[in-house]
Amino acid sequence: MNAIGNLIIPVNPLENTGYTPLTTFWMDYSIADAFGINAIKDTHKRVIKEWSSNYKMMTELVLVFNYKIWQHYETNQALAELYNELWETTENWCYTTLTGEELDYFITTID
């Protein structure tokens, strides 16, 4: 666990899979979790605006959302449902937008 003030952030589970995170997305969304659905949506808008042109960032975002669903599915249905929606939308974007080596990277990384 990491702490920011009184906010405790779970350790990034991506680090336990052999994947080396390229972003602070896990921490960004974990902080937003503490402030609720509107904060998560706001964080998502900012992330998409900044990073949607970068296939590696979008790939990591799909991974983060997958773990966020898992993190909340037993304890906070509303957050789990929101993260599921974000995961589906982002994963679909990757499958329909990425091509060639970028799509290969995405598929290999999320597998």
Gaussian input, Z-matrix of N, CA and C with variables (Angstrom, degrees):
# hf/3-21g

backbone

0 1
 N
 C     1     B1
 C     2     B2     1     A1
 N     3     B3     2     A2     1     D1
 C     4     B4     3     A3     2     D2
 C     5     B5     4     A4     3     D3
 N     6     B6     5     A5     4     D4
 C     7     B7     6     A6     5     D5
 C     8     B8     7     A7     6     D6
 N     9     B9     8     A8     7     D7
 C    10    B10     9     A9     8     D8
 C    11    B11    10    A10     9     D9
 N    12    B12    11    A11    10    D10
 C    13    B13    12    A12    11    D11
 C    14    B14    13    A13    12    D12
 N    15    B15    14    A14    13    D13
 C    16    B16    15    A15    14    D14
 C    17    B17    16    A16    15    D15
 N    18    B18    17    A17    16    D16
 C    19    B19    18    A18    17    D17
 C    20    B20    19    A19    18    D18
 N    21    B21    20    A20    19    D19
 C    22    B22    21    A21    20    D20
 C    23    B23    22    A22    21    D21
 N    24    B24    23    A23    22    D22
 C    25    B25    24    A24    23    D23
 C    26    B26    25    A25    24    D24
 N    27    B27    26    A26    25    D25
 C    28    B28    27    A27    26    D26
 C    29    B29    28    A28    27    D27
 N    30    B30    29    A29    28    D28
 C    31    B31    30    A30    29    D29
 C    32    B32    31    A31    30    D30
 N    33    B33    32    A32    31    D31
 C    34    B34    33    A33    32    D32
 C    35    B35    34    A34    33    D33
 N    36    B36    35    A35    34    D34
 C    37    B37    36    A36    35    D35
 C    38    B38    37    A37    36    D36
 N    39    B39    38    A38    37    D37
 C    40    B40    39    A39    38    D38
 C    41    B41    40    A40    39    D39
 N    42    B42    41    A41    40    D40
 C    43    B43    42    A42    41    D41
 C    44    B44    43    A43    42    D42
 N    45    B45    44    A44    43    D43
 C    46    B46    45    A45    44    D44
 C    47    B47    46    A46    45    D45
 N    48    B48    47    A47    46    D46
 C    49    B49    48    A48    47    D47
 C    50    B50    49    A49    48    D48
 N    51    B51    50    A50    49    D49
 C    52    B52    51    A51    50    D50
 C    53    B53    52    A52    51    D51
 N    54    B54    53    A53    52    D52
 C    55    B55    54    A54    53    D53
 C    56    B56    55    A55    54    D54
 N    57    B57    56    A56    55    D55
 C    58    B58    57    A57    56    D56
 C    59    B59    58    A58    57    D57
 N    60    B60    59    A59    58    D58
 C    61    B61    60    A60    59    D59
 C    62    B62    61    A61    60    D60
 N    63    B63    62    A62    61    D61
 C    64    B64    63    A63    62    D62
 C    65    B65    64    A64    63    D63
 N    66    B66    65    A65    64    D64
 C    67    B67    66    A66    65    D65
 C    68    B68    67    A67    66    D66
 N    69    B69    68    A68    67    D67
 C    70    B70    69    A69    68    D68
 C    71    B71    70    A70    69    D69
 N    72    B72    71    A71    70    D70
 C    73    B73    72    A72    71    D71
 C    74    B74    73    A73    72    D72
 N    75    B75    74    A74    73    D73
 C    76    B76    75    A75    74    D74
 C    77    B77    76    A76    75    D75
 N    78    B78    77    A77    76    D76
 C    79    B79    78    A78    77    D77
 C    80    B80    79    A79    78    D78
 N    81    B81    80    A80    79    D79
 C    82    B82    81    A81    80    D80
 C    83    B83    82    A82    81    D81
 N    84    B84    83    A83    82    D82
 C    85    B85    84    A84    83    D83
 C    86    B86    85    A85    84    D84
 N    87    B87    86    A86    85    D85
 C    88    B88    87    A87    86    D86
 C    89    B89    88    A88    87    D87
 N    90    B90    89    A89    88    D88
 C    91    B91    90    A90    89    D89
 C    92    B92    91    A91    90    D90
 N    93    B93    92    A92    91    D91
 C    94    B94    93    A93    92    D92
 C    95    B95    94    A94    93    D93
 N    96    B96    95    A95    94    D94
 C    97    B97    96    A96    95    D95
 C    98    B98    97    A97    96    D96
 N    99    B99    98    A98    97    D97
 C   100   B100    99    A99    98    D98
 C   101   B101   100   A100    99    D99
 N   102   B102   101   A101   100   D100
 C   103   B103   102   A102   101   D101
 C   104   B104   103   A103   102   D102
 N   105   B105   104   A104   103   D103
 C   106   B106   105   A105   104   D104
 C   107   B107   106   A106   105   D105
 N   108   B108   107   A107   106   D106
 C   109   B109   108   A108   107   D107
 C   110   B110   109   A109   108   D108
 N   111   B111   110   A110   109   D109
 C   112   B112   111   A111   110   D110
 C   113   B113   112   A112   111   D111
 N   114   B114   113   A113   112   D112
 C   115   B115   114   A114   113   D113
 C   116   B116   115   A115   114   D114
 N   117   B117   116   A116   115   D115
 C   118   B118   117   A117   116   D116
 C   119   B119   118   A118   117   D117
 N   120   B120   119   A119   118   D118
 C   121   B121   120   A120   119   D119
 C   122   B122   121   A121   120   D120
 N   123   B123   122   A122   121   D121
 C   124   B124   123   A123   122   D122
 C   125   B125   124   A124   123   D123
 N   126   B126   125   A125   124   D124
 C   127   B127   126   A126   125   D125
 C   128   B128   127   A127   126   D126
 N   129   B129   128   A128   127   D127
 C   130   B130   129   A129   128   D128
 C   131   B131   130   A130   129   D129
 N   132   B132   131   A131   130   D130
 C   133   B133   132   A132   131   D131
 C   134   B134   133   A133   132   D132
 N   135   B135   134   A134   133   D133
 C   136   B136   135   A135   134   D134
 C   137   B137   136   A136   135   D135
 N   138   B138   137   A137   136   D136
 C   139   B139   138   A138   137   D137
 C   140   B140   139   A139   138   D138
 N   141   B141   140   A140   139   D139
 C   142   B142   141   A141   140   D140
 C   143   B143   142   A142   141   D141
 N   144   B144   143   A143   142   D142
 C   145   B145   144   A144   143   D143
 C   146   B146   145   A145   144   D144
 N   147   B147   146   A146   145   D145
 C   148   B148   147   A147   146   D146
 C   149   B149   148   A148   147   D147
 N   150   B150   149   A149   148   D148
 C   151   B151   150   A150   149   D149
 C   152   B152   151   A151   150   D150
 N   153   B153   152   A152   151   D151
 C   154   B154   153   A153   152   D152
 C   155   B155   154   A154   153   D153
 N   156   B156   155   A155   154   D154
 C   157   B157   156   A156   155   D155
 C   158   B158   157   A157   156   D156
 N   159   B159   158   A158   157   D157
 C   160   B160   159   A159   158   D158
 C   161   B161   160   A160   159   D159
 N   162   B162   161   A161   160   D160
 C   163   B163   162   A162   161   D161
 C   164   B164   163   A163   162   D162
 N   165   B165   164   A164   163   D163
 C   166   B166   165   A165   164   D164
 C   167   B167   166   A166   165   D165
 N   168   B168   167   A167   166   D166
 C   169   B169   168   A168   167   D167
 C   170   B170   169   A169   168   D168
 N   171   B171   170   A170   169   D169
 C   172   B172   171   A171   170   D170
 C   173   B173   172   A172   171   D171
 N   174   B174   173   A173   172   D172
 C   175   B175   174   A174   173   D173
 C   176   B176   175   A175   174   D174
 N   177   B177   176   A176   175   D175
 C   178   B178   177   A177   176   D176
 C   179   B179   178   A178   177   D177
 N   180   B180   179   A179   178   D178
 C   181   B181   180   A180   179   D179
 C   182   B182   181   A181   180   D180
 N   183   B183   182   A182   181   D181
 C   184   B184   183   A183   182   D182
 C   185   B185   184   A184   183   D183
 N   186   B186   185   A185   184   D184
 C   187   B187   186   A186   185   D185
 C   188   B188   187   A187   186   D186
 N   189   B189   188   A188   187   D187
 C   190   B190   189   A189   188   D188
 C   191   B191   190   A190   189   D189
 N   192   B192   191   A191   190   D190
 C   193   B193   192   A192   191   D191
 C   194   B194   193   A193   192   D192
 N   195   B195   194   A194   193   D193
 C   196   B196   195   A195   194   D194
 C   197   B197   196   A196   195   D195
 N   198   B198   197   A197   196   D196
 C   199   B199   198   A198   197   D197
 C   200   B200   199   A199   198   D198
 N   201   B201   200   A200   199   D199
 C   202   B202   201   A201   200   D200
 C   203   B203   202   A202   201   D201
 N   204   B204   203   A203   202   D202
 C   205   B205   204   A204   203   D203
 C   206   B206   205   A205   204   D204
 N   207   B207   206   A206   205   D205
 C   208   B208   207   A207   206   D206
 C   209   B209   208   A208   207   D207
 N   210   B210   209   A209   208   D208
 C   211   B211   210   A210   209   D209
 C   212   B212   211   A211   210   D210
 N   213   B213   212   A212   211   D211
 C   214   B214   213   A213   212   D212
 C   215   B215   214   A214   213   D213
 N   216   B216   215   A215   214   D214
 C   217   B217   216   A216   215   D215
 C   218   B218   217   A217   216   D216
 N   219   B219   218   A218   217   D217
 C   220   B220   219   A219   218   D218
 C   221   B221   220   A220   219   D219
 N   222   B222   221   A221   220   D220
 C   223   B223   222   A222   221   D221
 C   224   B224   223   A223   222   D222
 N   225   B225   224   A224   223   D223
 C   226   B226   225   A225   224   D224
 C   227   B227   226   A226   225   D225
 N   228   B228   227   A227   226   D226
 C   229   B229   228   A228   227   D227
 C   230   B230   229   A229   228   D228
 N   231   B231   230   A230   229   D229
 C   232   B232   231   A231   230   D230
 C   233   B233   232   A232   231   D231
 N   234   B234   233   A233   232   D232
 C   235   B235   234   A234   233   D233
 C   236   B236   235   A235   234   D234
 N   237   B237   236   A236   235   D235
 C   238   B238   237   A237   236   D236
 C   239   B239   238   A238   237   D237
 N   240   B240   239   A239   238   D238
 C   241   B241   240   A240   239   D239
 C   242   B242   241   A241   240   D240
 N   243   B243   242   A242   241   D241
 C   244   B244   243   A243   242   D242
 C   245   B245   244   A244   243   D243
 N   246   B246   245   A245   244   D244
 C   247   B247   246   A246   245   D245
 C   248   B248   247   A247   246   D246
 N   249   B249   248   A248   247   D247
 C   250   B250   249   A249   248   D248
 C   251   B251   250   A250   249   D249
 N   252   B252   251   A251   250   D250
 C   253   B253   252   A252   251   D251
 C   254   B254   253   A253   252   D252
 N   255   B255   254   A254   253   D253
 C   256   B256   255   A255   254   D254
 C   257   B257   256   A256   255   D255
 N   258   B258   257   A257   256   D256
 C   259   B259   258   A258   257   D257
 C   260   B260   259   A259   258   D258
 N   261   B261   260   A260   259   D259
 C   262   B262   261   A261   260   D260
 C   263   B263   262   A262   261   D261
 N   264   B264   263   A263   262   D262
 C   265   B265   264   A264   263   D263
 C   266   B266   265   A265   264   D264
 N   267   B267   266   A266   265   D265
 C   268   B268   267   A267   266   D266
 C   269   B269   268   A268   267   D267
 N   270   B270   269   A269   268   D268
 C   271   B271   270   A270   269   D269
 C   272   B272   271   A271   270   D270
 N   273   B273   272   A272   271   D271
 C   274   B274   273   A273   272   D272
 C   275   B275   274   A274   273   D273
 N   276   B276   275   A275   274   D274
 C   277   B277   276   A276   275   D275
 C   278   B278   277   A277   276   D276
 N   279   B279   278   A278   277   D277
 C   280   B280   279   A279   278   D278
 C   281   B281   280   A280   279   D279
 N   282   B282   281   A281   280   D280
 C   283   B283   282   A282   281   D281
 C   284   B284   283   A283   282   D282
 N   285   B285   284   A284   283   D283
 C   286   B286   285   A285   284   D284
 C   287   B287   286   A286   285   D285
 N   288   B288   287   A287   286   D286
 C   289   B289   288   A288   287   D287
 C   290   B290   289   A289   288   D288
 N   291   B291   290   A290   289   D289
 C   292   B292   291   A291   290   D290
 C   293   B293   292   A292   291   D291
 N   294   B294   293   A293   292   D292
 C   295   B295   294   A294   293   D293
 C   296   B296   295   A295   294   D294
 N   297   B297   296   A296   295   D295
 C   298   B298   297   A297   296   D296
 C   299   B299   298   A298   297   D297
 N   300   B300   299   A299   298   D298
 C   301   B301   300   A300   299   D299
 C   302   B302   301   A301   300   D300
 N   303   B303   302   A302   301   D301
 C   304   B304   303   A303   302   D302
 C   305   B305   304   A304   303   D303
 N   306   B306   305   A305   304   D304
 C   307   B307   306   A306   305   D305
 C   308   B308   307   A307   306   D306
 N   309   B309   308   A308   307   D307
 C   310   B310   309   A309   308   D308
 C   311   B311   310   A310   309   D309
 N   312   B312   311   A311   310   D310
 C   313   B313   312   A312   311   D311
 C   314   B314   313   A313   312   D312
 N   315   B315   314   A314   313   D313
 C   316   B316   315   A315   314   D314
 C   317   B317   316   A316   315   D315
 N   318   B318   317   A317   316   D316
 C   319   B319   318   A318   317   D317
 C   320   B320   319   A319   318   D318
 N   321   B321   320   A320   319   D319
 C   322   B322   321   A321   320   D320
 C   323   B323   322   A322   321   D321
 N   324   B324   323   A323   322   D322
 C   325   B325   324   A324   323   D323
 C   326   B326   325   A325   324   D324
 N   327   B327   326   A326   325   D325
 C   328   B328   327   A327   326   D326
 C   329   B329   328   A328   327   D327
 N   330   B330   329   A329   328   D328
 C   331   B331   330   A330   329   D329
 C   332   B332   331   A331   330   D330

   B1=1.4499
   B2=1.5275
   B3=1.2933
   B4=1.4573
   B5=1.5141
   B6=1.3062
   B7=1.4610
   B8=1.5199
   B9=1.3204
   B10=1.4591
   B11=1.5169
   B12=1.3253
   B13=1.4576
   B14=1.5184
   B15=1.3150
   B16=1.4591
   B17=1.5229
   B18=1.3228
   B19=1.4562
   B20=1.5216
   B21=1.3191
   B22=1.4600
   B23=1.5238
   B24=1.3190
   B25=1.4608
   B26=1.5282
   B27=1.3427
   B28=1.4670
   B29=1.5265
   B30=1.3172
   B31=1.4614
   B32=1.5227
   B33=1.3067
   B34=1.4573
   B35=1.5286
   B36=1.3393
   B37=1.4687
   B38=1.5235
   B39=1.3261
   B40=1.4595
   B41=1.5221
   B42=1.3209
   B43=1.4613
   B44=1.5269
   B45=1.3322
   B46=1.4642
   B47=1.5229
   B48=1.3199
   B49=1.4644
   B50=1.5188
   B51=1.3168
   B52=1.4557
   B53=1.5171
   B54=1.3297
   B55=1.4633
   B56=1.5277
   B57=1.3112
   B58=1.4590
   B59=1.5249
   B60=1.3375
   B61=1.4663
   B62=1.5274
   B63=1.3279
   B64=1.4628
   B65=1.5200
   B66=1.3312
   B67=1.4623
   B68=1.5214
   B69=1.3206
   B70=1.4675
   B71=1.5261
   B72=1.3353
   B73=1.4619
   B74=1.5273
   B75=1.3417
   B76=1.4634
   B77=1.5278
   B78=1.3077
   B79=1.4600
   B80=1.5286
   B81=1.3230
   B82=1.4669
   B83=1.5282
   B84=1.3246
   B85=1.4650
   B86=1.5285
   B87=1.3205
   B88=1.4684
   B89=1.5230
   B90=1.3056
   B91=1.4664
   B92=1.5238
   B93=1.3213
   B94=1.4667
   B95=1.5257
   B96=1.3355
   B97=1.4723
   B98=1.5233
   B99=1.3189
   B100=1.4657
   B101=1.5233
   B102=1.3283
   B103=1.4620
   B104=1.5261
   B105=1.3258
   B106=1.4554
   B107=1.5185
   B108=1.3112
   B109=1.4631
   B110=1.5221
   B111=1.3212
   B112=1.4701
   B113=1.5225
   B114=1.3194
   B115=1.4658
   B116=1.5268
   B117=1.3211
   B118=1.4667
   B119=1.5256
   B120=1.3213
   B121=1.4697
   B122=1.5242
   B123=1.3242
   B124=1.4594
   B125=1.5262
   B126=1.3210
   B127=1.4640
   B128=1.5218
   B129=1.3164
   B130=1.4669
   B131=1.5322
   B132=1.3075
   B133=1.4722
   B134=1.5268
   B135=1.3292
   B136=1.4634
   B137=1.5318
   B138=1.3304
   B139=1.4669
   B140=1.5277
   B141=1.3255
   B142=1.4647
   B143=1.5299
   B144=1.3133
   B145=1.4720
   B146=1.5299
   B147=1.3197
   B148=1.4620
   B149=1.5306
   B150=1.3367
   B151=1.4559
   B152=1.5256
   B153=1.3209
   B154=1.4680
   B155=1.5318
   B156=1.2987
   B157=1.4688
   B158=1.5313
   B159=1.3316
   B160=1.4610
   B161=1.5307
   B162=1.3133
   B163=1.4637
   B164=1.5277
   B165=1.3127
   B166=1.4652
   B167=1.5273
   B168=1.3045
   B169=1.4675
   B170=1.5315
   B171=1.3189
   B172=1.4640
   B173=1.5287
   B174=1.3133
   B175=1.4618
   B176=1.5192
   B177=1.3120
   B178=1.4615
   B179=1.5211
   B180=1.3054
   B181=1.4585
   B182=1.5273
   B183=1.3206
   B184=1.4680
   B185=1.5273
   B186=1.3200
   B187=1.4643
   B188=1.5270
   B189=1.3144
   B190=1.4656
   B191=1.5218
   B192=1.3255
   B193=1.4662
   B194=1.5242
   B195=1.3180
   B196=1.4587
   B197=1.5318
   B198=1.3139
   B199=1.4604
   B200=1.5249
   B201=1.3150
   B202=1.4682
   B203=1.5334
   B204=1.3239
   B205=1.4698
   B206=1.5213
   B207=1.3167
   B208=1.4606
   B209=1.5335
   B210=1.3258
   B211=1.4637
   B212=1.5261
   B213=1.3289
   B214=1.4634
   B215=1.5245
   B216=1.3296
   B217=1.4570
   B218=1.5277
   B219=1.3181
   B220=1.4690
   B221=1.5240
   B222=1.3142
   B223=1.4621
   B224=1.5213
   B225=1.3281
   B226=1.4614
   B227=1.5307
   B228=1.3237
   B229=1.4624
   B230=1.5286
   B231=1.3234
   B232=1.4695
   B233=1.5289
   B234=1.3203
   B235=1.4688
   B236=1.5217
   B237=1.3258
   B238=1.4657
   B239=1.5245
   B240=1.3264
   B241=1.4665
   B242=1.5286
   B243=1.3199
   B244=1.4642
   B245=1.5245
   B246=1.3240
   B247=1.4626
   B248=1.5269
   B249=1.3215
   B250=1.4603
   B251=1.5308
   B252=1.3178
   B253=1.4697
   B254=1.5313
   B255=1.3301
   B256=1.4672
   B257=1.5285
   B258=1.3326
   B259=1.4641
   B260=1.5232
   B261=1.3441
   B262=1.4661
   B263=1.5279
   B264=1.3202
   B265=1.4652
   B266=1.5255
   B267=1.3186
   B268=1.4679
   B269=1.5217
   B270=1.3240
   B271=1.4653
   B272=1.5318
   B273=1.3301
   B274=1.4641
   B275=1.5295
   B276=1.3323
   B277=1.4634
   B278=1.5286
   B279=1.3250
   B280=1.4671
   B281=1.5269
   B282=1.3340
   B283=1.4649
   B284=1.5218
   B285=1.3161
   B286=1.4655
   B287=1.5286
   B288=1.3220
   B289=1.4609
   B290=1.5233
   B291=1.3105
   B292=1.4602
   B293=1.5239
   B294=1.3219
   B295=1.4639
   B296=1.5243
   B297=1.3023
   B298=1.4618
   B299=1.5175
   B300=1.3304
   B301=1.4658
   B302=1.5243
   B303=1.3210
   B304=1.4691
   B305=1.5258
   B306=1.3307
   B307=1.4603
   B308=1.5224
   B309=1.3223
   B310=1.4663
   B311=1.5261
   B312=1.3288
   B313=1.4662
   B314=1.5235
   B315=1.3240
   B316=1.4598
   B317=1.5272
   B318=1.3184
   B319=1.4676
   B320=1.5198
   B321=1.3154
   B322=1.4677
   B323=1.5250
   B324=1.3071
   B325=1.4664
   B326=1.5195
   B327=1.3193
   B328=1.4673
   B329=1.5197
   B330=1.3291
   B331=1.4622
   B332=1.5070
   A1=109.45
   A2=114.87
   A3=122.68
   A4=107.45
   A5=117.58
   A6=120.43
   A7=109.93
   A8=114.40
   A9=122.08
   A10=104.88
   A11=116.70
   A12=119.32
   A13=108.66
   A14=117.22
   A15=121.80
   A16=112.74
   A17=117.41
   A18=122.52
   A19=109.58
   A20=116.62
   A21=121.48
   A22=108.34
   A23=116.11
   A24=122.87
   A25=108.32
   A26=117.68
   A27=118.78
   A28=110.49
   A29=115.89
   A30=120.90
   A31=108.37
   A32=116.57
   A33=121.89
   A34=109.88
   A35=118.22
   A36=120.45
   A37=113.24
   A38=117.73
   A39=119.79
   A40=110.76
   A41=116.23
   A42=120.84
   A43=111.53
   A44=117.23
   A45=121.49
   A46=112.57
   A47=117.65
   A48=121.23
   A49=112.63
   A50=116.56
   A51=120.20
   A52=112.73
   A53=116.60
   A54=121.81
   A55=108.22
   A56=116.71
   A57=121.20
   A58=108.65
   A59=117.65
   A60=120.11
   A61=111.93
   A62=114.16
   A63=121.80
   A64=111.60
   A65=116.19
   A66=121.39
   A67=110.88
   A68=114.31
   A69=121.39
   A70=110.54
   A71=117.81
   A72=120.84
   A73=112.63
   A74=116.90
   A75=118.80
   A76=110.23
   A77=117.28
   A78=120.79
   A79=110.90
   A80=117.52
   A81=121.26
   A82=110.84
   A83=116.12
   A84=119.63
   A85=111.47
   A86=118.14
   A87=120.40
   A88=110.71
   A89=117.17
   A90=120.47
   A91=109.16
   A92=117.10
   A93=120.68
   A94=111.40
   A95=117.39
   A96=120.97
   A97=111.40
   A98=115.65
   A99=120.57
   A100=112.21
   A101=116.76
   A102=120.78
   A103=113.00
   A104=116.77
   A105=120.68
   A106=116.11
   A107=113.35
   A108=122.59
   A109=112.90
   A110=117.83
   A111=119.12
   A112=111.97
   A113=117.26
   A114=120.66
   A115=110.83
   A116=116.60
   A117=120.24
   A118=109.82
   A119=116.50
   A120=120.24
   A121=111.22
   A122=117.07
   A123=120.93
   A124=110.73
   A125=116.36
   A126=120.82
   A127=109.82
   A128=115.74
   A129=119.98
   A130=111.39
   A131=117.11
   A132=120.03
   A133=110.88
   A134=115.85
   A135=119.73
   A136=111.45
   A137=116.46
   A138=120.34
   A139=110.54
   A140=116.90
   A141=120.38
   A142=110.77
   A143=116.75
   A144=120.24
   A145=111.07
   A146=116.07
   A147=121.32
   A148=113.13
   A149=117.98
   A150=120.24
   A151=116.51
   A152=119.51
   A153=119.36
   A154=113.90
   A155=118.01
   A156=119.99
   A157=112.47
   A158=117.17
   A159=120.98
   A160=109.61
   A161=116.88
   A162=121.16
   A163=113.43
   A164=118.39
   A165=119.64
   A166=110.74
   A167=116.65
   A168=120.28
   A169=110.36
   A170=116.37
   A171=119.95
   A172=110.84
   A173=116.41
   A174=120.52
   A175=110.11
   A176=116.65
   A177=119.67
   A178=111.08
   A179=117.46
   A180=120.98
   A181=110.51
   A182=117.49
   A183=120.99
   A184=110.03
   A185=117.00
   A186=120.70
   A187=111.47
   A188=116.62
   A189=121.06
   A190=110.25
   A191=117.44
   A192=119.94
   A193=111.28
   A194=117.13
   A195=120.25
   A196=110.62
   A197=116.75
   A198=120.27
   A199=112.39
   A200=117.19
   A201=120.17
   A202=110.69
   A203=117.78
   A204=120.37
   A205=108.72
   A206=115.95
   A207=121.44
   A208=111.14
   A209=116.60
   A210=120.90
   A211=111.73
   A212=117.79
   A213=121.10
   A214=115.73
   A215=119.01
   A216=118.77
   A217=114.27
   A218=119.13
   A219=120.69
   A220=113.15
   A221=117.55
   A222=119.64
   A223=115.15
   A224=117.86
   A225=119.75
   A226=108.94
   A227=114.65
   A228=121.20
   A229=112.09
   A230=116.88
   A231=120.25
   A232=111.23
   A233=117.07
   A234=119.54
   A235=110.75
   A236=116.89
   A237=120.24
   A238=110.66
   A239=116.96
   A240=120.48
   A241=111.36
   A242=116.92
   A243=119.81
   A244=110.46
   A245=116.87
   A246=119.17
   A247=111.39
   A248=117.37
   A249=119.59
   A250=110.52
   A251=116.46
   A252=120.92
   A253=110.71
   A254=116.56
   A255=120.59
   A256=110.91
   A257=116.19
   A258=121.19
   A259=110.70
   A260=116.71
   A261=120.24
   A262=111.34
   A263=116.46
   A264=121.03
   A265=111.31
   A266=116.48
   A267=120.83
   A268=111.05
   A269=116.95
   A270=119.72
   A271=110.37
   A272=116.76
   A273=120.47
   A274=110.52
   A275=116.59
   A276=120.31
   A277=109.94
   A278=116.46
   A279=120.32
   A280=111.23
   A281=116.69
   A282=119.67
   A283=112.89
   A284=117.65
   A285=119.79
   A286=113.66
   A287=117.81
   A288=121.33
   A289=112.79
   A290=116.83
   A291=120.20
   A292=110.46
   A293=115.93
   A294=121.64
   A295=109.24
   A296=115.67
   A297=121.54
   A298=113.49
   A299=115.11
   A300=120.87
   A301=112.32
   A302=117.62
   A303=120.67
   A304=110.39
   A305=117.35
   A306=120.93
   A307=110.49
   A308=117.27
   A309=120.92
   A310=110.62
   A311=116.54
   A312=121.02
   A313=109.95
   A314=116.60
   A315=121.51
   A316=110.81
   A317=116.89
   A318=120.88
   A319=110.90
   A320=117.17
   A321=120.85
   A322=111.35
   A323=117.09
   A324=121.30
   A325=111.98
   A326=118.05
   A327=118.65
   A328=112.67
   A329=117.45
   A330=120.59
   A331=111.68
   D1=143.60
   D2=172.78
   D3=-111.30
   D4=153.43
   D5=178.47
   D6=-126.41
   D7=137.99
   D8=172.48
   D9=-127.04
   D10=106.69
   D11=-173.29
   D12=61.12
   D13=-126.32
   D14=177.17
   D15=-92.50
   D16=-0.14
   D17=-177.88
   D18=-89.49
   D19=124.46
   D20=178.29
   D21=-100.07
   D22=125.02
   D23=-178.25
   D24=-104.87
   D25=124.82
   D26=176.28
   D27=-62.22
   D28=147.47
   D29=176.91
   D30=-60.11
   D31=141.69
   D32=-179.17
   D33=-62.65
   D34=113.67
   D35=-177.57
   D36=-67.44
   D37=-17.64
   D38=178.19
   D39=-62.37
   D40=-29.63
   D41=-179.57
   D42=-66.87
   D43=-22.36
   D44=-178.79
   D45=-85.88
   D46=-2.58
   D47=-177.20
   D48=-104.51
   D49=-1.74
   D50=-175.80
   D51=93.68
   D52=-5.66
   D53=177.66
   D54=-85.58
   D55=134.56
   D56=176.65
   D57=-97.82
   D58=112.03
   D59=-178.79
   D60=-58.44
   D61=140.05
   D62=178.71
   D63=-100.15
   D64=-12.12
   D65=-171.70
   D66=-131.95
   D67=178.12
   D68=171.53
   D69=-103.03
   D70=20.01
   D71=-176.35
   D72=-54.68
   D73=-43.42
   D74=-179.12
   D75=-58.32
   D76=-47.45
   D77=-179.82
   D78=-67.55
   D79=-41.83
   D80=-179.89
   D81=-57.72
   D82=-48.36
   D83=-179.00
   D84=-73.42
   D85=-30.38
   D86=176.25
   D87=-66.01
   D88=-39.30
   D89=175.61
   D90=-65.16
   D91=-44.74
   D92=179.03
   D93=-60.69
   D94=-35.56
   D95=178.19
   D96=-51.77
   D97=-41.17
   D98=-176.38
   D99=-66.06
   D100=-20.31
   D101=-177.03
   D102=-106.85
   D103=-1.43
   D104=171.47
   D105=97.46
   D106=-175.20
   D107=-172.44
   D108=-57.96
   D109=-44.70
   D110=-179.23
   D111=-62.74
   D112=-36.89
   D113=177.96
   D114=-67.29
   D115=-38.24
   D116=177.81
   D117=-64.64
   D118=-44.99
   D119=179.07
   D120=-62.61
   D121=-40.31
   D122=178.45
   D123=-64.87
   D124=-44.04
   D125=177.36
   D126=-59.33
   D127=-43.07
   D128=-178.83
   D129=-63.15
   D130=-42.92
   D131=178.56
   D132=-59.24
   D133=-42.88
   D134=-179.53
   D135=-67.40
   D136=-41.35
   D137=179.76
   D138=-63.33
   D139=-46.46
   D140=-179.25
   D141=-63.63
   D142=-42.91
   D143=179.61
   D144=-59.46
   D145=-40.97
   D146=-175.31
   D147=-82.00
   D148=-36.76
   D149=-165.43
   D150=-119.20
   D151=0.54
   D152=-174.16
   D153=-65.36
   D154=-13.52
   D155=177.31
   D156=-90.08
   D157=0.24
   D158=-176.82
   D159=-114.03
   D160=109.12
   D161=-174.84
   D162=-63.12
   D163=-31.75
   D164=178.80
   D165=-70.25
   D166=-37.77
   D167=177.96
   D168=-67.60
   D169=-41.26
   D170=179.36
   D171=-66.86
   D172=-35.06
   D173=176.14
   D174=-63.42
   D175=-46.56
   D176=179.42
   D177=-64.13
   D178=-34.84
   D179=178.46
   D180=-61.55
   D181=-41.47
   D182=176.78
   D183=-60.61
   D184=-43.38
   D185=178.39
   D186=-61.86
   D187=-44.71
   D188=-179.92
   D189=-61.32
   D190=-46.13
   D191=-179.83
   D192=-61.72
   D193=-38.98
   D194=178.40
   D195=-58.93
   D196=-45.60
   D197=178.68
   D198=-70.28
   D199=-32.85
   D200=177.95
   D201=-65.92
   D202=-38.02
   D203=174.99
   D204=-58.73
   D205=-50.15
   D206=-179.37
   D207=-59.93
   D208=-41.56
   D209=-178.38
   D210=-60.53
   D211=-37.39
   D212=-170.57
   D213=-105.69
   D214=-8.22
   D215=-168.97
   D216=-62.52
   D217=-28.62
   D218=179.91
   D219=-92.18
   D220=-20.37
   D221=-171.55
   D222=-115.32
   D223=-22.17
   D224=-178.28
   D225=-149.10
   D226=89.86
   D227=-175.24
   D228=-58.29
   D229=-39.75
   D230=-178.01
   D231=-62.65
   D232=-43.91
   D233=178.43
   D234=-67.87
   D235=-41.35
   D236=178.64
   D237=-60.06
   D238=-42.27
   D239=179.49
   D240=-66.24
   D241=-41.19
   D242=177.72
   D243=-63.05
   D244=-46.64
   D245=179.48
   D246=-64.56
   D247=-34.08
   D248=176.33
   D249=-63.93
   D250=-42.60
   D251=177.61
   D252=-61.99
   D253=-45.44
   D254=179.29
   D255=-64.35
   D256=-40.08
   D257=178.62
   D258=-62.14
   D259=-49.16
   D260=-179.38
   D261=-60.33
   D262=-45.69
   D263=-178.85
   D264=-63.14
   D265=-45.04
   D266=-177.02
   D267=-71.10
   D268=-42.23
   D269=178.10
   D270=-62.76
   D271=-43.78
   D272=178.25
   D273=-61.18
   D274=-42.09
   D275=177.51
   D276=-57.41
   D277=-45.44
   D278=-179.04
   D279=-62.04
   D280=-45.90
   D281=-179.24
   D282=-65.23
   D283=-32.25
   D284=-176.29
   D285=-94.50
   D286=-15.26
   D287=-176.01
   D288=-106.40
   D289=-40.99
   D290=-176.66
   D291=-75.61
   D292=146.55
   D293=177.47
   D294=-140.20
   D295=164.93
   D296=173.39
   D297=57.10
   D298=-133.26
   D299=-177.35
   D300=-62.98
   D301=-32.02
   D302=178.54
   D303=-65.39
   D304=-44.14
   D305=177.66
   D306=-66.54
   D307=-39.98
   D308=176.64
   D309=-59.02
   D310=-44.91
   D311=178.18
   D312=-59.09
   D313=-47.50
   D314=-179.14
   D315=-57.97
   D316=-52.17
   D317=-176.67
   D318=-63.62
   D319=-44.23
   D320=-179.88
   D321=-63.70
   D322=-40.52
   D323=-176.24
   D324=-71.81
   D325=-41.28
   D326=-177.38
   D327=-80.27
   D328=-13.58
   D329=-177.39
   D330=-71.90

